Amino acid sequence: MPCNKLMESRVSEGINRLIDQNLPAFRLGFNGSERVEVLDGGCPQNQFLTHSLSNIVRIYTEYWPHCLLPRDKTMKKNVTFKTEDGTELVGWFFQATQNPAPCIVMAHGFSATKEMHLSGFAETFQAAGMNVLVYDNRNLGESGGELRGEIDPDQQVRDYRDAITYVQGLDTVDASRIGVWGSSYSGGHVLVVAAKDRRVKCVVSQVPLVSGLENARRLVRSDHWEQLREGFAADRAGRLRGEAPLRLPVVGNGPADACALPTDDSREFFYGLSDEHRGAWVNEITLRSMELFTEYEPGDWIGKIGPTPLMMVVGRSDHLTPADLTLKAYEQALEPKKLLVLDCAHFEAYTEESFNVSAPAQCSWFVEHLFKH
């Protein structure tokens, strides 16, 4: 059989295996020279077979071996690790079947826990041959931290970097091939981490916060700001006197309730979680967390990420981390970069059709940039 026909045949066989398994991680397609399209089971296979021989060989030999690795859910284990200040963080480690392999470091967004729909992304990356660490941020979920519900973005950025150090010390991890993934609040964190820490070789930022102040101005009515700032000052004065920090709910029971995330979809998301997907979430944070939120500007770092490859995922109907702010920030990023715009709101990015589109595309980005070395 001629070489090109042989390669087409072997790639076609691999595609059939992927479709038969019907796993999101394996629905990776090619369009022209970019590996960003999604192949569902019903799509024509000849999408894969219209490339030049050199591209077919590259697809087969460089990428498909990683995607053909079997998914083994027994390769997920509970882990704990300590940060530089001794705080114990709790998470899951999804081990690749062939090691040493790249590793993706993941954490969730504002107040959220690892149980809130992160497993699907982690399993997708694991099935493509990567190790994955998913952990709860300090003071939240199962992780340690003395001041529960205190969300300090700068501290969470430092914890990401400690998590990178932790996985680099594992025998199963190729320390030279580290990726970071974040969503919402942590989607902002990974922009900062990738700009500061050159150990990071690839980054995916999903529906990220890019400007705390501008974001807060969208969420908080203008006539409420004076009262909010008075609360910040009262909290600082009370802490200085040794009093307990002031607190507020993450979400309220109705649109008029004072809370951190006042949108309808925020209430629907958090109150609609099953026990399995809620984890150790608590509907309470410190008021200081909101003050720090308004001062946090991760988008200022986006122009410093390159040449580390950046993929940004935006929800077209996102009004919690508004799409227009994210798209504007993306324009400041250097190449290599990729933008994926989903037809969804903020929380829809984690599940169902948006996940089925986004997770394989994100996986493709990591595979392309972490397996090429």
VOPAGU-2260 file (C-alpha; in pm, 1 decimal, decimal comma):
REM VOPAGU-2260
SITE   aa  ch    i         X         Y         Z
SITE  MET   A    0       0,0       0,0       0,0
SITE  PRO   A    1     142,9     345,2     -88,4
SITE  CYS   A    2     269,1     541,1     209,2
SITE  ASN   A    3      -0,1     807,2     194,0
SITE  LYS   A    4    -277,6     547,4     167,5
SITE  LEU   A    5    -126,0     353,9     456,5
SITE  MET   A    6    -120,6     661,0     676,5
SITE  GLU   A    7    -477,2     754,5     575,7
SITE  SER   A    8    -590,1     404,1     661,2
SITE  ARG   A    9    -422,6     404,1    1001,7
SITE  VAL   A   10    -552,4     750,1    1088,3
SITE  SER   A   11    -900,8     644,0     979,7
SITE  GLU   A   12    -882,3     337,8    1203,8
SITE  GLY   A   13    -780,4     558,8    1493,0
SITE  ILE   A   14   -1068,5     796,6    1428,7
SITE  ASN   A   15   -1313,6     506,0    1430,0
SITE  ARG   A   16   -1178,9     395,1    1766,1
SITE  LEU   A   17   -1219,5     745,9    1906,4
SITE  ILE   A   18   -1577,0     776,6    1780,1
SITE  ASP   A   19   -1665,1     432,5    1918,0
SITE  GLN   A   20   -1541,5     535,1    2262,5
SITE  ASN   A   21   -1751,1     853,7    2241,3
SITE  LEU   A   22   -1528,0    1040,3    2481,7
SITE  PRO   A   23   -1515,6    1421,9    2467,8
SITE  ALA   A   24   -1137,3    1419,5    2498,4
SITE  PHE   A   25   -1110,9    1228,1    2174,0
SITE  ARG   A   26   -1331,4    1444,3    1956,3
SITE  LEU   A   27   -1037,7    1648,1    1831,1
SITE  GLY   A   28   -1050,7    1766,7    1469,9
SITE  PHE   A   29    -837,1    1951,6    1222,5
SITE  ASN   A   30    -932,7    2239,9     998,8
SITE  GLY   A   31    -664,6    2349,4     758,5
SITE  SER   A   32    -344,4    2391,8     956,6
SITE  GLU   A   33    -506,4    2454,3    1296,8
SITE  ARG   A   34    -621,5    2185,0    1539,5
SITE  VAL   A   35    -915,4    2365,6    1693,4
SITE  GLU   A   36   -1233,1    2221,7    1544,2
SITE  VAL   A   37   -1446,6    1963,0    1720,5
SITE  LEU   A   38   -1535,1    1634,5    1557,2
SITE  ASP   A   39   -1858,3    1477,8    1682,0
SITE  GLY   A   40   -1942,6    1118,8    1604,4
SITE  GLY   A   41   -2167,7    1211,6    1314,7
SITE  CYS   A   42   -1920,0    1431,3    1129,3
SITE  PRO   A   43   -1763,6    1299,8     806,4
SITE  GLN   A   44   -1428,5    1140,5     867,3
SITE  ASN   A   45   -1287,2    1276,0     543,4
SITE  GLN   A   46   -1230,0    1604,4     725,6
SITE  PHE   A   47    -917,4    1434,4     855,0
SITE  LEU   A   48    -808,1    1288,5     523,8
SITE  THR   A   49    -789,7    1591,7     297,3
SITE  HIS   A   50    -452,9    1714,0     417,0
SITE  SER   A   51    -116,0    1673,4     258,2
SITE  LEU   A   52      83,5    1360,8     331,8
SITE  SER   A   53     319,1    1553,1     560,1
SITE  ASN   A   54      26,9    1682,9     764,8
SITE  ILE   A   55    -128,9    1337,3     788,6
SITE  VAL   A   56     200,3    1192,4     909,5
SITE  ARG   A   57     234,3    1475,0    1163,4
SITE  ILE   A   58    -120,6    1419,2    1291,0
SITE  TYR   A   59     -72,4    1046,1    1323,6
SITE  THR   A   60     275,5    1032,0    1469,4
SITE  GLU   A   61     272,8    1342,6    1688,2
SITE  TYR   A   62     -79,0    1379,3    1823,3
SITE  TRP   A   63    -293,1    1069,3    1786,3
SITE  PRO   A   64     -74,4     840,4    2003,3
SITE  HIS   A   65    -153,8    1064,9    2299,2
SITE  CYS   A   66    -525,2    1070,1    2222,8
SITE  LEU   A   67    -543,6     692,1    2188,2
SITE  LEU   A   68    -436,5     631,1    2546,3
SITE  PRO   A   69    -710,2     457,7    2746,4
SITE  ARG   A   70    -896,7     654,2    3010,8
SITE  ASP   A   71    -842,6     492,3    3350,6
SITE  LYS   A   72   -1048,8     644,7    3627,7
SITE  THR   A   73    -850,3     447,5    3885,1
SITE  MET   A   74    -561,1     682,2    3805,9
SITE  LYS   A   75    -724,4     959,2    4009,4
SITE  LYS   A   76    -612,3     993,3    4369,1
SITE  ASN   A   77    -655,5    1234,6    4657,5
SITE  VAL   A   78    -347,6    1442,5    4735,2
SITE  THR   A   79    -234,9    1708,8    4977,5
SITE  PHE   A   80      59,5    1942,7    4947,8
SITE  LYS   A   81     192,6    2238,4    5141,9
SITE  THR   A   82     256,7    2592,0    5028,9
SITE  GLU   A   83     566,6    2785,8    5129,3
SITE  ASP   A   84     387,5    2923,2    5436,7
SITE  GLY   A   85     283,7    2573,7    5545,0
SITE  THR   A   86     -84,1    2585,9    5444,5
SITE  GLU   A   87    -207,8    2244,3    5335,1
SITE  LEU   A   88    -397,3    2238,6    5006,3
SITE  VAL   A   89    -617,8    1943,6    4912,8
SITE  GLY   A   90    -684,6    1818,4    4563,3
SITE  TRP   A   91    -698,2    1537,5    4311,7
SITE  PHE   A   92    -416,8    1408,2    4095,3
SITE  PHE   A   93    -513,2    1250,6    3763,8
SITE  GLN   A   94    -214,6    1043,6    3658,2
SITE  ALA   A   95    -126,1     989,1    3295,0
SITE  THR   A   96     -86,8     630,2    3178,0
SITE  GLN   A   97     257,7     691,0    3028,3
SITE  ASN   A   98     508,2     887,9    3232,1
SITE  PRO   A   99     687,6    1116,0    3277,6
SITE  ALA   A  100     427,7    1332,6    3107,8
SITE  PRO   A  101     321,8    1697,7    3102,6
SITE  CYS   A  102     110,2    1824,9    3389,6
SITE  ILE   A  103    -177,6    2073,1    3397,5
SITE  VAL   A  104    -236,2    2265,1    3723,4
SITE  MET   A  105    -599,4    2366,1    3781,1
SITE  ALA   A  106    -803,8    2550,2    4043,6
SITE  HIS   A  107   -1155,8    2694,3    4044,0
SITE  GLY   A  108   -1293,9    3046,7    4058,6
SITE  PHE   A  109   -1438,3    3281,1    4319,9
SITE  SER   A  110   -1539,0    3073,8    4627,7
SITE  ALA   A  111   -1586,8    2762,0    4411,8
SITE  THR   A  112   -1462,7    2411,9    4489,6
SITE  LYS   A  113   -1295,0    2150,6    4275,6
SITE  GLU   A  114   -1613,6    1941,1    4268,7
SITE  MET   A  115   -1791,7    2208,8    4063,9
SITE  HIS   A  116   -1752,4    2050,4    3719,8
SITE  LEU   A  117   -1373,0    2045,9    3697,8
SITE  SER   A  118   -1340,6    1667,1    3673,5
SITE  GLY   A  119   -1462,2    1662,8    3315,5
SITE  PHE   A  120   -1184,4    1895,2    3202,2
SITE  ALA   A  121    -924,7    1704,6    3405,4
SITE  GLU   A  122   -1034,3    1368,5    3264,5
SITE  THR   A  123   -1023,7    1509,2    2912,5
SITE  PHE   A  124    -664,4    1623,5    2959,3
SITE  GLN   A  125    -569,6    1298,9    3132,5
SITE  ALA   A  126    -713,0    1090,9    2847,8
SITE  ALA   A  127    -485,5    1279,1    2607,9
SITE  GLY   A  128    -177,5    1170,1    2801,3
SITE  MET   A  129    -133,2    1447,5    3056,4
SITE  ASN   A  130    -113,1    1448,1    3434,5
SITE  VAL   A  131    -354,1    1690,4    3600,9
SITE  LEU   A  132    -358,4    1846,5    3948,6
SITE  VAL   A  133    -691,3    1997,0    4057,5
SITE  TYR   A  134    -700,5    2155,6    4402,1
SITE  ASP   A  135    -916,8    2370,4    4629,0
SITE  ASN   A  136    -791,3    2722,2    4689,8
SITE  ARG   A  137    -679,1    2802,5    5044,3
SITE  ASN   A  138    -952,5    2894,9    5293,2
SITE  LEU   A  139   -1206,9    2718,9    5069,9
SITE  GLY   A  140   -1340,3    2367,8    5021,2
SITE  GLU   A  141   -1124,2    2096,3    5173,5
SITE  SER   A  142    -804,4    2300,4    5173,1
SITE  GLY   A  143    -652,7    2451,9    5482,9
SITE  GLY   A  144    -627,4    2813,4    5584,3
SITE  GLU   A  145    -707,1    2978,0    5914,3
SITE  LEU   A  146    -935,8    3254,8    5790,4
SITE  ARG   A  147   -1215,0    3065,4    5619,5
SITE  GLY   A  148   -1375,3    3238,5    5326,6
SITE  GLU   A  149   -1093,0    3489,8    5279,6
SITE  ILE   A  150   -1021,2    3511,5    4906,7
SITE  ASP   A  151    -693,4    3690,4    4840,0
SITE  PRO   A  152    -612,2    3682,6    4466,6
SITE  ASP   A  153    -244,1    3760,2    4510,7
SITE  GLN   A  154    -213,7    3476,4    4762,8
SITE  GLN   A  155    -396,8    3241,9    4528,8
SITE  VAL   A  156    -149,1    3331,7    4254,6
SITE  ARG   A  157     136,4    3241,2    4490,2
SITE  ASP   A  158     -39,2    2913,8    4569,3
SITE  TYR   A  159     -59,3    2830,1    4197,4
SITE  ARG   A  160     315,9    2871,7    4180,3
SITE  ASP   A  161     362,7    2648,9    4485,0
SITE  ALA   A  162     138,5    2390,4    4316,7
SITE  ILE   A  163     367,4    2401,0    4013,9
SITE  THR   A  164     666,7    2339,5    4238,6
SITE  TYR   A  165     482,7    2049,0    4398,1
SITE  VAL   A  166     402,3    1868,8    4072,0
SITE  GLN   A  167     750,7    1931,4    3935,8
SITE  GLY   A  168     878,0    1715,2    4220,3
SITE  LEU   A  169     663,4    1415,7    4122,5
SITE  ASP   A  170     825,8    1126,5    3936,9
SITE  THR   A  171     534,0    1102,6    3695,3
SITE  VAL   A  172     565,5    1465,1    3581,1
SITE  ASP   A  173     795,7    1605,1    3316,0
SITE  ALA   A  174     895,0    1922,5    3499,6
SITE  SER   A  175     977,2    2102,4    3174,8
SITE  ARG   A  176     621,5    2070,6    3039,5
SITE  ILE   A  177     381,6    2246,8    3276,4
SITE  GLY   A  178      48,9    2399,2    3177,0
SITE  VAL   A  179    -190,6    2605,2    3387,1
SITE  TRP   A  180    -570,5    2622,4    3359,7
SITE  GLY   A  181    -804,9    2861,4    3532,7
SITE  SER   A  182   -1165,3    2971,0    3505,6
SITE  SER   A  183   -1346,7    3286,2    3614,9
SITE  TYR   A  184   -1144,2    3430,8    3907,5
SITE  SER   A  185    -868,8    3173,6    3859,3
SITE  GLY   A  186    -887,2    3243,6    3485,9
SITE  GLY   A  187    -741,7    3579,2    3585,2
SITE  HIS   A  188    -489,2    3412,7    3814,8
SITE  VAL   A  189    -337,0    3202,8    3535,7
SITE  LEU   A  190    -279,7    3516,5    3329,0
SITE  VAL   A  191     -66,0    3652,6    3612,9
SITE  VAL   A  192     105,7    3319,9    3677,8
SITE  ALA   A  193     194,0    3269,1    3311,4
SITE  ALA   A  194     333,0    3622,3    3283,3
SITE  LYS   A  195     546,9    3589,6    3594,9
SITE  ASP   A  196     652,8    3225,5    3593,5
SITE  ARG   A  197     838,2    3094,3    3289,9
SITE  ARG   A  198     809,1    2739,7    3415,8
SITE  VAL   A  199     462,9    2760,3    3258,9
SITE  LYS   A  200     476,4    2644,9    2897,1
SITE  CYS   A  201     107,3    2676,7    2805,9
SITE  VAL   A  202    -201,3    2843,4    2954,2
SITE  VAL   A  203    -579,0    2818,1    2913,2
SITE  SER   A  204    -790,8    3095,6    3064,7
SITE  GLN   A  205   -1164,2    3026,4    3060,5
SITE  VAL   A  206   -1425,0    3304,5    3106,4
SITE  PRO   A  207   -1164,7    3499,1    3306,6
SITE  LEU   A  208   -1187,0    3803,7    3527,3
SITE  VAL   A  209    -957,5    4059,1    3364,1
SITE  SER   A  210   -1040,8    4375,9    3561,5
SITE  GLY   A  211   -1172,2    4360,4    3914,8
SITE  LEU   A  212   -1277,2    4724,7    3929,9
SITE  GLU   A  213   -1452,3    4735,2    3592,4
SITE  ASN   A  214   -1615,4    4400,5    3665,3
SITE  ALA   A  215   -1738,2    4523,2    4004,3
SITE  ARG   A  216   -1879,6    4835,7    3842,5
SITE  ARG   A  217   -2092,9    4610,3    3622,2
SITE  LEU   A  218   -2216,9    4409,8    3922,2
SITE  VAL   A  219   -2265,7    4680,7    4188,0
SITE  ARG   A  220   -2511,1    4965,6    4141,0
SITE  SER   A  221   -2340,6    5304,5    4137,4
SITE  ASP   A  222   -2549,1    5429,7    4430,5
SITE  HIS   A  223   -2427,4    5140,0    4645,3
SITE  TRP   A  224   -2056,0    5209,8    4611,8
SITE  GLU   A  225   -2033,2    5463,1    4892,2
SITE  GLN   A  226   -2190,8    5221,3    5136,7
SITE  LEU   A  227   -1967,4    4940,4    5014,4
SITE  ARG   A  228   -1651,7    5144,8    5067,4
SITE  GLU   A  229   -1772,2    5245,9    5413,0
SITE  GLY   A  230   -1803,1    4874,7    5486,3
SITE  PHE   A  231   -1445,7    4815,1    5369,2
SITE  ALA   A  232   -1321,7    5088,0    5604,1
SITE  ALA   A  233   -1528,8    4958,3    5898,1
SITE  ASP   A  234   -1392,8    4608,1    5843,2
SITE  ARG   A  235   -1035,0    4734,2    5847,2
SITE  ALA   A  236   -1095,6    4930,5    6166,5
SITE  GLY   A  237   -1257,5    4631,0    6331,9
SITE  ARG   A  238    -975,6    4397,1    6236,8
SITE  LEU   A  239    -724,0    4640,7    6378,5
SITE  ARG   A  240    -914,7    4626,4    6708,1
SITE  GLY   A  241    -895,3    4248,1    6701,3
SITE  GLU   A  242   -1257,4    4192,8    6601,5
SITE  ALA   A  243   -1378,7    3917,4    6372,0
SITE  PRO   A  244   -1386,4    4012,6    6001,9
SITE  LEU   A  245   -1712,9    4120,9    5847,1
SITE  ARG   A  246   -1873,1    3865,8    5616,5
SITE  LEU   A  247   -2132,2    3841,5    5342,4
SITE  PRO   A  248   -2293,1    3564,5    5134,6
SITE  VAL   A  249   -2153,1    3462,9    4798,3
SITE  VAL   A  250   -2508,2    3457,6    4659,5
SITE  GLY   A  251   -2834,0    3577,5    4812,6
SITE  ASN   A  252   -3183,0    3434,5    4805,0
SITE  GLY   A  253   -3310,4    3705,4    4572,3
SITE  PRO   A  254   -3188,5    3985,4    4345,4
SITE  ALA   A  255   -3217,6    4250,3    4617,8
SITE  ASP   A  256   -3002,4    4065,7    4873,4
SITE  ALA   A  257   -2655,9    4198,4    4954,9
SITE  CYS   A  258   -2401,0    3942,7    4831,9
SITE  ALA   A  259   -2080,1    3906,6    4635,9
SITE  LEU   A  260   -2229,9    3769,5    4312,9
SITE  PRO   A  261   -2573,8    3925,6    4261,3
SITE  THR   A  262   -2658,4    3784,8    3916,3
SITE  ASP   A  263   -2947,4    3546,0    3857,2
SITE  ASP   A  264   -2723,9    3284,5    3697,0
SITE  SER   A  265   -2489,8    3292,5    3999,8
SITE  ARG   A  266   -2779,2    3200,4    4229,8
SITE  GLU   A  267   -2901,1    2935,4    3989,6
SITE  PHE   A  268   -2556,5    2781,8    3960,1
SITE  PHE   A  269   -2464,4    2758,8    4327,6
SITE  TYR   A  270   -2811,0    2669,9    4458,7
SITE  GLY   A  271   -2864,6    2423,2    4176,6
SITE  LEU   A  272   -2556,7    2211,6    4250,9
SITE  SER   A  273   -2605,3    1851,6    4358,1
SITE  ASP   A  274   -2427,2    1723,0    4668,0
SITE  GLU   A  275   -2176,0    1555,0    4437,9
SITE  HIS   A  276   -2090,3    1880,9    4264,4
SITE  ARG   A  277   -2106,2    2112,2    4566,5
SITE  GLY   A  278   -1814,9    1970,8    4763,2
SITE  ALA   A  279   -1733,2    2158,2    5083,3
SITE  TRP   A  280   -1859,8    2491,2    4949,6
SITE  VAL   A  281   -1981,5    2746,7    5204,8
SITE  ASN   A  282   -2203,9    3037,8    5103,2
SITE  GLU   A  283   -1999,6    3295,8    5290,8
SITE  ILE   A  284   -1685,5    3497,8    5233,5
SITE  THR   A  285   -1512,9    3784,4    5411,8
SITE  LEU   A  286   -1592,3    4140,6    5310,9
SITE  ARG   A  287   -1216,8    4188,1    5264,8
SITE  SER   A  288   -1244,5    3941,2    4975,2
SITE  MET   A  289   -1466,2    4189,1    4791,6
SITE  GLU   A  290   -1227,3    4475,9    4860,7
SITE  LEU   A  291    -943,0    4269,7    4716,8
SITE  PHE   A  292   -1164,1    4179,8    4419,1
SITE  THR   A  293   -1208,9    4547,9    4330,3
SITE  GLU   A  294    -831,8    4603,5    4345,0
SITE  TYR   A  295    -733,9    4303,3    4131,9
SITE  GLU   A  296    -628,4    4373,0    3771,8
SITE  PRO   A  297    -497,7    4050,4    3614,3
SITE  GLY   A  298    -554,0    4185,5    3263,4
SITE  ASP   A  299    -259,2    4419,6    3318,2
SITE  TRP   A  300     -34,6    4114,7    3286,5
SITE  ILE   A  301    -171,3    3974,0    2963,8
SITE  GLY   A  302      74,8    4155,4    2738,5
SITE  LYS   A  303     362,2    3996,5    2929,1
SITE  ILE   A  304     255,5    3632,4    2877,1
SITE  GLY   A  305     404,6    3583,8    2530,3
SITE  PRO   A  306     580,9    3389,1    2398,0
SITE  THR   A  307     405,1    3139,5    2628,7
SITE  PRO   A  308     105,2    3010,0    2428,8
SITE  LEU   A  309    -225,5    3149,9    2555,3
SITE  MET   A  310    -575,9    3024,2    2481,6
SITE  MET   A  311    -865,8    3234,8    2604,4
SITE  VAL   A  312   -1222,3    3104,9    2618,5
SITE  VAL   A  313   -1503,2    3363,4    2623,3
SITE  GLY   A  314   -1876,4    3323,9    2676,1
SITE  ARG   A  315   -2058,0    3543,7    2428,4
SITE  SER   A  316   -2346,2    3601,4    2675,2
SITE  ASP   A  317   -2129,7    3621,8    2986,9
SITE  HIS   A  318   -2229,7    3913,3    3208,4
SITE  LEU   A  319   -2052,5    3794,5    3525,0
SITE  THR   A  320   -1709,9    3834,2    3364,1
SITE  PRO   A  321   -1833,2    4039,8    3068,3
SITE  ALA   A  322   -1727,6    3928,0    2723,5
SITE  ASP   A  323   -1644,0    4278,3    2601,0
SITE  LEU   A  324   -1387,6    4327,3    2878,1
SITE  THR   A  325   -1229,9    3988,6    2807,0
SITE  LEU   A  326   -1215,1    4043,3    2431,0
SITE  LYS   A  327   -1053,2    4381,9    2480,1
SITE  ALA   A  328    -790,3    4228,7    2707,4
SITE  TYR   A  329    -725,0    3948,1    2458,5
SITE  GLU   A  330    -620,1    4204,9    2198,5
SITE  GLN   A  331    -325,6    4296,3    2424,3
SITE  ALA   A  332    -188,8    3940,9    2422,1
SITE  LEU   A  333     110,5    3851,3    2207,3
SITE  GLU   A  334     133,2    3548,0    1983,7
SITE  PRO   A  335     101,1    3256,9    2001,6
SITE  LYS   A  336    -257,9    3295,1    2114,0
SITE  LYS   A  337    -599,3    3154,3    2032,9
SITE  LEU   A  338    -950,6    3276,3    2105,3
SITE  LEU   A  339   -1253,4    3051,6    2142,8
SITE  VAL   A  340   -1589,8    3226,0    2173,6
SITE  LEU   A  341   -1870,1    3006,4    2303,7
SITE  ASP   A  342   -2239,2    3077,4    2256,9
SITE  CYS   A  343   -2306,8    3062,9    2627,9
SITE  ALA   A  344   -2328,2    3252,8    2955,0
SITE  HIS   A  345   -2067,5    3233,0    3231,6
SITE  PHE   A  346   -2160,6    2913,6    3415,6
SITE  GLU   A  347   -2269,9    2728,7    3103,5
SITE  ALA   A  348   -1903,1    2705,7    3002,4
SITE  TYR   A  349   -1858,2    2415,0    3246,3
SITE  THR   A  350   -2124,9    2176,3    3122,5
SITE  GLU   A  351   -2322,9    2023,5    2838,4
SITE  GLU   A  352   -2280,3    2155,7    2484,4
SITE  SER   A  353   -2036,3    2433,1    2572,5
SITE  PHE   A  354   -1815,3    2181,7    2753,1
SITE  ASN   A  355   -1837,2    1943,0    2456,9
SITE  VAL   A  356   -1703,5    2217,4    2231,4
SITE  SER   A  357   -1456,3    2378,2    2468,7
SITE  ALA   A  358   -1287,9    2089,4    2650,0
SITE  PRO   A  359   -1156,2    1918,5    2333,4
SITE  ALA   A  360   -1036,4    2250,9    2194,1
SITE  GLN   A  361    -854,4    2329,0    2518,4
SITE  CYS   A  362    -706,8    1980,5    2520,8
SITE  SER   A  363    -586,8    2028,3    2164,8
SITE  TRP   A  364    -410,2    2350,8    2265,4
SITE  PHE   A  365    -230,6    2179,6    2553,1
SITE  VAL   A  366    -133,3    1878,3    2340,8
SITE  GLU   A  367      -4,2    2097,6    2060,1
SITE  HIS   A  368     222,5    2301,2    2285,7
SITE  LEU   A  369     323,2    2053,8    2557,8
SITE  PHE   A  370     399,1    1752,4    2337,8
SITE  LYS   A  371     596,2    1931,1    2067,6
SITE  HIS   A  372     917,1    1963,5    2269,2
